Amino acid sequence: MTTLLSPEIDTIGEMTERCDRCGAAAKLEVVLTSGGDLAFCGHHANRHRADITRVASRIRLEDGFDWAGR
């Protein structure tokens, strides 16, 4: 079950997306509660972890990525 305080978190094998902030390989993808999605490299995912969990309905992590927001 997904709530506003705890988005659903899935792990996937490999991401092909690029970070929407800097263009590096994405390690995390966010499906926004308001619609749409964003991808983040490891650096930006960890830096913006509080904002990500606040606006996400679902989060997908690349397998092996140790996200600080988890």
Residue pairs with C-beta under 8 A, 6 or more apart in sequence:
2 8
2 57
2 58
4 33
6 53
7 53
7 56
7 57
7 58
7 59
8 57
8 58
8 59
9 58
9 59
9 60
9 61
9 70
10 58
10 59
10 60
10 61
11 60
11 61
11 62
11 63
12 60
12 61
12 62
12 63
13 62
13 63
14 62
14 63
15 25
15 26
15 27
15 29
15 39
15 60
15 62
17 26
17 29
17 39
18 24
18 25
18 26
18 39
19 25
19 26
19 39
19 40
19 41
19 44
20 38
20 39
20 40
21 40
21 41
21 44
22 41
22 43
22 44
24 41
24 43
25 41
26 39
26 40
26 41
26 62
27 40
27 41
27 42
27 45
27 61
27 62
27 65
27 67
28 39
28 40
28 42
28 45
28 52
28 59
28 60
28 61
28 62
28 65
28 67
29 37
29 38
29 39
29 40
29 59
29 60
30 37
30 38
30 39
30 40
30 52
30 55
30 56
30 58
30 59
30 60
31 37
31 56
31 57
31 58
31 59
31 60
32 38
32 55
32 56
32 57
33 55
33 56
33 57
34 55
40 48
40 52
42 65
42 67
45 52
45 65
45 67
45 68
45 69
46 67
46 68
46 69
49 67
49 68
49 69
50 69
52 59
52 69
53 59
53 69
59 69
61 67
61 70
